[in-house]
Amino acid sequence: MNSEQAFKPEGWPAVVPRLVARDAQGLAGFVRQVFEATGADRSDAPTELRIGDAVLMLSEAGARDVATGFLYVYVRDTDAVWRRALAHGALSLAAPEEMPYGDRRAMVRDRWGNTWQIATHRGFGAGG
């Protein structure tokens, strides 16, 4: 084991967002369907989902208070993911648009109270 692995699980980033929700299993289903996340539900520990190279932990409220997040997620197709989020009950906070910093970005709030900014980096000066 090298020093990199000594303080965190192999393949994990040093910072891992953790959301705590009532109906964490439903939230996990939303994240899988909208962001094509992978990972199995766990009853003995937080559910660990992967979106690309990121890890997201989800826990059921009870031992911990509900804790929502504001997450910026890079995806291949902002418009398609935004539409999937709406189809799975999210509220649109901002339709997809080109941002001055080179991202095409949209924003939604899921029914658990989490805000998701959905973005595809297109490069500075990229147009619609």
Backbone bond lengths (Angstrom), bond angles and torsions (degrees), N, CA, C in turn:
res aa  C-N    CA-C-N  psi(-1)  N-CA   C-N-CA  omega(-1)  CA-C   N-CA-C  phi
1 M - - - 1.460 - - 1.526 108.12 -
2 N 1.328 116.69 127.62 1.464 119.52 177.71 1.526 110.13 -87.30
3 S 1.325 116.67 171.89 1.464 120.36 -176.92 1.522 111.93 -63.82
4 E 1.344 117.94 -28.22 1.473 121.86 177.30 1.521 110.43 -62.10
5 Q 1.319 117.95 -38.86 1.454 122.48 -177.52 1.521 112.74 -83.77
6 A 1.309 117.79 -14.43 1.449 120.68 -173.51 1.528 113.33 -66.82
7 F 1.312 118.12 -28.44 1.456 119.01 -173.81 1.525 114.48 -110.63
8 K 1.347 118.50 -2.52 1.463 121.02 179.15 1.522 108.82 -154.63
9 P 1.335 116.59 159.32 1.465 118.60 177.92 1.524 111.48 -62.26
10 E 1.301 116.31 144.81 1.464 120.98 179.02 1.523 109.93 -59.43
11 G 1.337 116.22 134.42 1.457 121.80 178.60 1.517 114.42 84.63
12 W 1.320 117.86 0.73 1.458 121.52 -179.86 1.520 110.27 -98.64
13 P 1.346 117.30 146.53 1.463 119.50 172.73 1.530 108.96 -75.22
14 A 1.306 116.64 168.56 1.459 121.04 179.65 1.532 112.40 -74.88
15 V 1.331 117.85 -23.82 1.462 121.95 178.26 1.526 107.95 -120.51
16 V 1.334 116.26 126.34 1.467 121.52 -178.00 1.528 108.86 -126.67
17 P 1.330 118.68 116.66 1.466 119.82 175.96 1.527 110.28 -64.26
18 R 1.332 115.64 142.33 1.461 121.31 177.09 1.516 108.02 -132.02
19 L 1.320 115.74 123.79 1.454 122.61 178.49 1.523 108.07 -106.52
20 V 1.327 116.79 139.15 1.457 122.09 177.64 1.525 106.87 -120.00
21 A 1.336 115.97 124.30 1.468 120.02 -172.81 1.514 111.45 -140.92
22 R 1.323 114.33 154.51 1.458 118.81 165.77 1.527 104.34 -78.98
23 D 1.305 117.10 129.67 1.470 123.54 -173.02 1.532 110.36 68.78
24 A 1.328 114.89 54.84 1.471 120.51 178.04 1.525 111.06 -61.00
25 Q 1.317 117.58 -31.19 1.459 120.56 178.47 1.532 110.11 -64.89
26 G 1.337 117.33 -39.87 1.461 120.73 175.67 1.520 111.55 -64.17
27 L 1.328 116.84 -40.94 1.463 120.84 177.06 1.529 110.05 -62.82
28 A 1.321 116.69 -41.43 1.469 119.91 177.96 1.524 110.31 -60.85
29 G 1.330 117.58 -40.23 1.459 121.03 177.23 1.520 111.45 -62.48
30 F 1.325 117.00 -42.14 1.459 121.51 177.23 1.530 110.40 -59.54
31 V 1.325 117.18 -47.93 1.463 121.54 -178.03 1.525 110.52 -63.85
32 R 1.332 117.02 -39.22 1.476 119.87 177.18 1.527 111.17 -64.03
33 Q 1.328 116.58 -46.77 1.459 120.41 -175.74 1.521 112.51 -69.78
34 V 1.320 117.10 -40.51 1.462 120.58 -174.92 1.529 111.65 -81.64
35 F 1.332 116.62 -46.56 1.468 121.08 -173.31 1.530 113.62 -104.04
36 E 1.348 115.99 6.16 1.472 121.20 -179.44 1.521 111.23 55.41
37 A 1.332 115.63 39.35 1.460 121.87 178.75 1.526 109.81 -71.27
38 T 1.315 115.09 152.99 1.460 121.73 176.20 1.513 109.11 -118.36
39 G 1.314 116.39 157.60 1.458 121.70 178.93 1.512 110.05 133.21
40 A 1.320 115.46 149.98 1.466 121.49 -176.81 1.519 110.61 -97.96
41 D 1.351 115.63 148.87 1.460 120.38 173.19 1.525 108.30 -67.35
42 R 1.329 115.72 146.42 1.460 121.05 178.13 1.519 108.33 -130.27
43 S 1.313 116.31 141.03 1.460 119.97 177.24 1.528 111.37 -100.45
44 D 1.324 117.28 -18.30 1.464 121.45 -176.30 1.527 113.53 -98.54
45 A 1.324 117.05 -2.58 1.470 122.79 -177.57 1.519 107.10 -163.45
46 P 1.333 117.48 169.76 1.470 118.74 176.85 1.530 111.45 -58.65
47 T 1.325 115.92 143.16 1.454 120.86 172.02 1.520 107.54 -67.29
48 E 1.313 116.23 134.55 1.463 121.70 179.95 1.515 108.27 -111.64
49 L 1.315 116.73 115.28 1.455 121.60 178.81 1.520 109.30 -112.65
50 R 1.316 115.57 149.00 1.464 121.51 176.55 1.522 109.13 -118.57
51 I 1.313 113.87 129.45 1.457 122.19 172.19 1.518 104.23 -119.00
52 G 1.323 116.36 106.51 1.462 119.28 -174.50 1.510 109.70 59.77
53 D 1.331 116.72 -125.35 1.462 120.30 -178.82 1.528 112.50 -95.18
54 A 1.337 117.76 9.36 1.466 121.85 -178.82 1.522 111.54 -100.03
55 V 1.327 115.56 152.88 1.457 123.02 174.58 1.523 108.00 -114.61
56 L 1.328 116.60 136.48 1.457 123.30 177.35 1.522 107.34 -128.43
57 M 1.324 117.26 127.57 1.463 120.96 177.38 1.526 109.09 -101.94
58 L 1.339 115.87 138.13 1.464 122.63 178.83 1.517 108.88 -125.89
59 S 1.329 116.10 134.83 1.461 121.69 178.94 1.517 110.22 -131.68
60 E 1.315 115.35 151.70 1.457 122.40 175.62 1.527 108.70 -78.34
61 A 1.340 116.54 136.44 1.464 120.76 176.11 1.525 108.33 -66.34
62 G 1.273 116.24 152.25 1.461 122.96 -179.77 1.512 108.33 147.66
63 A 1.338 115.74 -76.58 1.463 119.90 174.92 1.526 109.90 -66.74
64 R 1.329 115.95 -28.44 1.467 122.43 177.76 1.526 108.74 -123.98
65 D 1.316 115.79 150.53 1.462 120.40 175.75 1.527 109.38 -70.32
66 V 1.325 115.86 157.23 1.458 121.23 174.94 1.525 108.27 -56.22
67 A 1.319 115.92 134.33 1.466 122.09 177.63 1.520 107.95 -137.20
68 T 1.319 115.81 110.88 1.459 120.70 179.94 1.516 109.92 -90.74
69 G 1.329 115.33 169.96 1.454 120.10 -179.16 1.512 112.44 -133.23
70 F 1.314 114.49 164.88 1.458 123.85 173.08 1.520 103.95 -124.52
71 L 1.337 116.20 103.88 1.457 121.63 -169.62 1.522 111.65 -117.26
72 Y 1.312 116.07 137.63 1.467 123.26 177.40 1.522 105.95 -106.01
73 V 1.329 116.94 115.31 1.459 121.22 -173.23 1.526 109.86 -119.59
74 Y 1.323 116.46 122.20 1.464 120.66 174.65 1.520 109.54 -84.58
75 V 1.325 115.25 132.54 1.462 123.37 -179.93 1.523 108.93 -134.48
76 R 1.324 116.59 167.20 1.471 120.37 179.61 1.530 112.26 -72.52
77 D 1.337 117.41 -33.76 1.467 121.21 -173.91 1.534 109.53 -139.44
78 T 1.317 115.92 95.12 1.465 121.61 -178.45 1.524 111.83 -53.52
79 D 1.318 116.94 -46.70 1.465 120.59 -175.20 1.525 111.56 -62.59
80 A 1.323 117.32 -44.02 1.464 121.03 -179.25 1.532 111.16 -65.39
81 V 1.320 117.52 -42.92 1.463 120.80 -179.45 1.532 110.03 -68.23
82 W 1.323 117.75 -40.99 1.467 121.43 176.31 1.533 110.20 -58.28
83 R 1.337 117.15 -45.84 1.468 120.49 178.48 1.532 111.30 -62.84
84 R 1.337 117.31 -40.47 1.476 120.54 177.31 1.521 110.74 -62.76
85 A 1.334 116.54 -41.70 1.469 119.88 179.33 1.525 110.47 -60.64
86 L 1.329 117.37 -44.27 1.461 120.87 178.64 1.524 110.80 -63.82
87 A 1.319 116.94 -40.52 1.466 121.23 179.38 1.531 111.98 -64.61
88 H 1.339 116.57 -22.78 1.465 121.08 179.57 1.529 111.92 -104.34
89 G 1.334 115.88 25.22 1.452 121.00 169.30 1.507 117.45 94.00
90 A 1.316 119.36 3.29 1.463 120.24 178.73 1.522 110.51 -75.88
91 L 1.317 115.68 154.04 1.452 123.46 176.47 1.523 108.17 -97.47
92 S 1.321 117.16 129.39 1.460 120.03 178.24 1.523 109.92 -74.70
93 L 1.330 116.33 127.05 1.462 122.22 174.46 1.521 110.81 -102.25
94 A 1.340 115.90 -24.37 1.471 121.49 176.75 1.519 108.07 -159.12
95 A 1.321 116.19 126.19 1.461 121.46 176.84 1.533 108.76 -69.46
96 P 1.325 117.57 159.90 1.468 119.84 178.32 1.526 111.79 -56.98
97 E 1.326 115.20 134.32 1.462 120.60 176.36 1.520 109.23 -154.58
98 E 1.330 114.22 160.10 1.464 120.91 177.99 1.522 109.09 -78.82
99 M 1.327 116.30 130.48 1.451 121.41 179.26 1.533 109.35 -101.68
100 P 1.334 118.37 152.56 1.467 120.62 -176.62 1.530 114.02 -65.44
101 Y 1.328 117.16 -15.07 1.473 120.79 -179.85 1.522 112.76 -95.25
102 G 1.337 117.43 12.30 1.453 120.99 172.02 1.513 116.63 96.09
103 D 1.324 118.14 3.31 1.467 120.81 177.88 1.524 109.98 -102.07
104 R 1.327 116.16 144.25 1.464 121.72 163.75 1.510 103.44 -92.98
105 R 1.339 117.14 120.86 1.451 120.64 -169.37 1.516 112.02 -134.67
106 A 1.329 114.88 144.90 1.462 123.30 172.25 1.525 106.95 -132.32
107 M 1.334 116.64 169.74 1.457 119.60 179.48 1.521 110.03 -145.11
108 V 1.341 115.68 136.34 1.462 122.08 178.46 1.530 109.85 -135.47
109 R 1.333 114.93 160.56 1.461 121.05 170.46 1.522 107.05 -120.35
110 D 1.323 116.57 127.71 1.464 120.36 178.14 1.526 110.19 -81.10
111 R 1.316 117.12 172.72 1.470 120.52 -176.21 1.519 112.91 -73.44
112 W 1.328 118.14 -5.96 1.462 123.26 176.58 1.527 111.32 -94.38
113 G 1.338 117.00 -2.84 1.453 121.39 176.99 1.518 115.54 95.30
114 N 1.327 117.75 4.83 1.463 121.17 178.47 1.519 110.09 -84.44
115 T 1.324 116.31 141.46 1.456 121.97 175.78 1.522 108.04 -103.16
116 W 1.327 115.32 131.56 1.465 122.29 -178.53 1.523 108.14 -120.77
117 Q 1.314 116.98 119.08 1.454 120.46 168.83 1.523 105.41 -94.21
118 I 1.316 115.89 125.56 1.458 123.79 -173.80 1.520 106.88 -110.23
119 A 1.329 117.56 121.22 1.462 118.83 -172.42 1.515 112.94 -139.79
120 T 1.312 114.17 149.73 1.462 123.80 170.12 1.519 106.39 -125.64
121 H 1.307 116.47 122.30 1.474 119.07 179.66 1.510 108.48 -77.80
122 R 1.321 116.05 125.30 1.470 121.55 -177.25 1.511 111.48 -115.71
123 G 1.306 117.25 -3.28 1.459 120.98 -179.80 1.512 111.04 95.91
124 F 1.285 115.87 152.78 1.459 120.78 179.93 1.514 109.36 -65.53
125 G 1.331 115.16 137.20 1.454 120.65 178.73 1.511 113.61 82.53
126 A 1.367 117.46 4.54 1.475 119.67 179.22 1.509 109.25 -71.65
127 G 1.276 117.38 137.60 1.462 121.75 178.29 1.512 110.58 -106.20
128 G 1.335 116.17 175.25 1.441 123.38 -179.39 1.440 111.81 -61.60
